[in-house]
Amino acid sequence: MRLFVGLGNPGAKYAGNRHNIGFMAVDRIAADHGFTPWRAKFQGQMAEGRLGREKVVLLKPETYMNRSGDCVAAAVQFFKLEAGDVVVFHDELDLAPGKCRVKQGGGHAGHNGLRSIHAHLGADYGRVRLGIGHPGHKDRVSGYVLSDFAKADRDWLDDLMRGISDGAVPLAEGDAAGFSNAVGLRVAPPRSSGGAAKAEAPAKPARAEEPQQDTRTPLEKLVDRFR
């Protein structure tokens, strides 16, 4: 059994925020793979289903980001899971927008949601790092992550969500490479092997019209001359 956790903040005010990309990821998995409706559980929202051979629980903590670990720890205890059974989807400032990396264990890099989970589970859980880019200065980080994605982000964000959904089965089955390949096919699809389209042949120039023979009589020519 796997526990997939999406990190974010609850409520419509935060729904479109960059910080909520983890919520968006598990929402997409639930919608595309026929999971149960979301219901309140463990101070969050939970949905259940199957991905390939694995039973999977999706979880969105509603404790706000800096207390995400309270919700996750309650679910881990209830289902008798280990930290290694948990995969956390979260925003990543240190990756360019649209990039995605899978990681097992490691530090929290100052992310408040991961910091809270670390406090409850330790560092051995998995995480899917979803790139949102960096605003350029640490003083701008809070406002940046708590702002909505721009309209210009919609295309790559949709491709990323599709890729995450495509790769959900291999991820649940422990195939991180398969998951990464599925995401890559969406966010950076291969070019056609046929190469560039053949250039169209230039159009043939139109044939010049042949001059018409002058059939006027000498008198008609003289009259036309003085018109």
C-alpha positions as CSV (number, residue, x, y, z in Angstrom):
1,M,0.0,0.0,0.0
2,R,1.1,3.5,-0.8
3,L,0.3,6.9,0.7
4,F,0.5,9.7,-1.9
5,V,0.4,13.1,-0.1
6,G,-0.1,16.4,-1.9
7,L,1.0,19.5,-0.1
8,G,-0.8,22.8,-0.1
9,N,-3.1,25.1,1.9
10,P,-6.8,24.6,2.2
11,G,-9.5,26.9,0.9
12,A,-10.4,28.7,-2.3
13,K,-8.1,31.6,-1.5
14,Y,-5.1,29.3,-2.0
15,A,-6.4,26.9,-4.6
16,G,-4.4,28.4,-7.6
17,N,-1.2,29.2,-5.6
18,R,2.2,27.9,-6.7
19,H,2.5,26.4,-3.2
20,N,-0.6,24.3,-3.9
21,I,0.9,22.4,-6.9
22,G,1.0,19.3,-4.7
23,F,-2.8,19.4,-4.2
24,M,-3.2,19.8,-7.9
25,A,-1.1,16.7,-8.6
26,V,-3.1,14.3,-6.4
27,D,-6.4,15.9,-7.6
28,R,-5.4,15.0,-11.1
29,I,-4.5,11.4,-10.1
30,A,-7.8,11.0,-8.3
31,A,-9.8,12.3,-11.3
32,D,-8.1,10.3,-14.0
33,H,-7.8,7.0,-12.1
34,G,-11.3,6.6,-10.7
35,F,-10.6,7.1,-7.0
36,T,-13.3,7.5,-4.5
37,P,-14.7,10.9,-3.8
38,W,-12.7,13.0,-1.4
39,R,-13.8,12.8,2.3
40,A,-12.6,14.3,5.5
41,K,-10.1,12.2,7.4
42,F,-6.9,12.7,9.5
43,Q,-7.4,16.6,9.5
44,G,-7.4,16.5,5.7
45,Q,-9.1,15.1,2.7
46,M,-8.6,11.5,1.6
47,A,-9.4,9.5,-1.5
48,E,-8.8,5.8,-2.1
49,G,-8.2,3.7,-5.2
50,R,-5.8,1.4,-7.0
51,L,-2.9,2.2,-9.3
52,G,-1.8,-1.0,-11.1
53,R,-1.2,-3.7,-8.5
54,E,-1.1,-1.2,-5.5
55,K,-3.8,0.1,-3.3
56,V,-3.2,3.8,-2.9
57,V,-4.5,6.4,-0.5
58,L,-4.3,10.0,-1.6
59,L,-4.1,12.7,1.1
60,K,-4.4,16.5,1.2
61,P,-3.6,17.9,4.6
62,E,-5.9,20.7,5.7
63,T,-3.7,21.7,8.7
64,Y,-2.0,24.4,6.6
65,M,1.5,23.9,5.2
66,N,3.6,24.2,8.3
67,R,1.6,21.5,10.1
68,S,1.3,19.0,7.3
69,G,3.0,16.4,9.3
70,D,0.2,16.2,11.8
71,C,-2.2,14.9,9.1
72,V,0.4,12.6,7.4
73,A,1.5,11.0,10.7
74,A,-2.1,10.2,11.6
75,A,-2.6,8.5,8.3
76,V,0.7,6.6,8.5
77,Q,-0.3,5.4,12.0
78,F,-3.8,4.4,11.0
79,F,-2.7,2.3,8.0
80,K,0.4,0.9,9.8
81,L,2.7,2.2,7.1
82,E,6.5,2.9,7.1
83,A,8.0,6.2,6.0
84,G,9.2,4.5,2.8
85,D,5.5,3.8,1.8
86,V,4.9,7.6,1.6
87,V,5.4,9.8,-1.4
88,V,5.0,13.6,-1.0
89,F,4.2,15.9,-4.0
90,H,5.4,19.4,-3.3
91,D,6.5,22.7,-5.0
92,E,10.2,23.1,-5.6
93,L,11.8,26.6,-5.9
94,D,15.2,25.1,-7.0
95,L,13.7,23.5,-10.2
96,A,12.7,25.4,-13.3
97,P,9.0,25.6,-14.0
98,G,7.7,22.3,-15.3
99,K,10.6,20.2,-14.2
100,C,9.9,17.2,-12.1
101,R,12.3,15.1,-10.0
102,V,11.8,12.0,-7.8
103,K,13.8,11.7,-4.6
104,Q,13.9,9.2,-1.8
105,G,15.0,10.6,1.6
106,G,17.1,13.7,2.1
107,G,16.7,17.1,3.6
108,H,13.7,19.4,3.6
109,A,15.6,22.4,2.2
110,G,13.6,24.8,4.3
111,H,10.2,23.8,2.9
112,N,7.7,24.2,5.7
113,G,5.5,21.3,4.7
114,L,8.5,18.9,4.4
115,R,10.0,20.3,7.7
116,S,6.7,19.3,9.5
117,I,6.7,15.8,7.9
118,H,10.3,15.3,8.9
119,A,9.5,16.1,12.5
120,H,7.0,13.2,12.5
121,L,8.4,10.6,10.1
122,G,12.1,11.3,9.8
123,A,13.7,11.8,6.3
124,D,13.1,8.4,4.7
125,Y,9.9,9.1,2.8
126,G,9.8,9.7,-1.0
127,R,9.0,13.0,-2.6
128,V,8.1,14.3,-6.1
129,R,9.7,17.7,-6.5
130,L,7.6,19.9,-8.8
131,G,9.5,22.9,-10.2
132,I,7.9,26.3,-9.9
133,G,11.1,28.4,-10.4
134,H,12.5,31.0,-8.1
135,P,11.5,34.7,-7.9
136,G,15.2,35.7,-7.8
137,H,15.6,36.9,-4.2
138,K,14.8,35.1,-0.9
139,D,12.8,38.1,0.3
140,R,10.3,37.6,-2.5
141,V,9.8,33.8,-1.9
142,S,6.8,34.0,0.4
143,G,4.8,36.3,-1.9
144,Y,5.8,34.2,-4.9
145,V,4.7,30.8,-3.6
146,L,1.5,32.3,-2.2
147,S,0.6,33.8,-5.6
148,D,-1.4,32.1,-8.3
149,F,0.2,30.7,-11.4
150,A,0.3,33.1,-14.2
151,K,-1.7,32.6,-17.4
152,A,1.5,32.0,-19.2
153,D,2.1,28.9,-17.0
154,R,-1.1,27.1,-17.9
155,D,0.3,25.1,-20.8
156,W,3.3,23.6,-19.0
157,L,1.3,23.2,-15.8
158,D,-1.3,21.1,-17.7
159,D,1.4,19.1,-19.4
160,L,3.0,18.4,-16.1
161,M,-0.3,17.3,-14.5
162,R,-1.0,15.0,-17.4
163,G,2.5,13.5,-17.1
164,I,2.1,12.9,-13.3
165,S,-1.2,11.1,-14.0
166,D,0.4,9.0,-16.8
167,G,3.2,8.0,-14.5
168,A,1.1,7.4,-11.4
169,V,1.0,3.6,-11.8
170,P,4.8,3.1,-12.1
171,L,5.3,5.4,-9.2
172,A,3.0,3.4,-7.0
173,E,4.8,0.2,-8.1
174,G,8.1,1.7,-7.1
175,D,9.4,2.4,-10.6
176,A,10.7,5.9,-10.3
177,A,12.3,5.8,-13.8
178,G,9.1,4.8,-15.4
179,F,7.3,7.7,-13.7
180,S,10.0,10.2,-14.8
181,N,9.8,8.9,-18.4
182,A,6.0,9.3,-18.4
183,V,6.3,12.9,-17.2
184,G,9.1,13.6,-19.7
185,L,7.0,12.4,-22.6
186,R,4.4,15.1,-21.7
187,V,6.6,18.0,-20.8
188,A,9.2,17.4,-23.5
189,P,7.6,15.2,-26.2
190,P,10.1,13.7,-28.8
191,R,10.4,15.3,-32.2
192,S,9.0,13.5,-35.2
193,S,11.5,11.1,-36.7
194,G,10.5,12.3,-40.1
195,G,12.4,15.5,-39.7
196,A,11.3,18.8,-41.1
197,A,8.5,18.8,-43.6
198,K,9.6,18.9,-47.2
199,A,9.6,22.3,-48.7
200,E,6.9,22.8,-51.3
201,A,8.1,23.1,-54.8
202,P,8.0,26.7,-56.1
203,A,5.0,27.5,-58.1
204,K,5.7,27.6,-61.9
205,P,5.6,31.1,-63.2
206,A,2.5,32.0,-65.1
207,R,2.9,31.9,-68.9
208,A,3.1,35.3,-70.5
209,E,0.1,36.0,-72.7
210,E,0.8,36.1,-76.4
211,P,0.3,39.5,-78.1
212,Q,-3.0,39.6,-80.0
213,Q,-2.7,40.2,-83.7
214,D,-3.8,43.8,-84.9
215,T,-6.6,43.2,-87.3
216,R,-7.6,46.9,-87.8
217,T,-7.7,48.4,-91.3
218,P,-5.5,51.4,-92.1
219,L,-8.5,53.7,-91.8
220,E,-9.4,52.4,-88.4
221,K,-5.8,52.8,-87.2
222,L,-5.8,56.4,-88.4
223,V,-9.1,57.1,-86.7
224,D,-7.8,55.6,-83.4
225,R,-4.6,57.6,-83.6
226,F,-6.5,60.9,-83.5
227,R,-9.1,59.9,-80.8
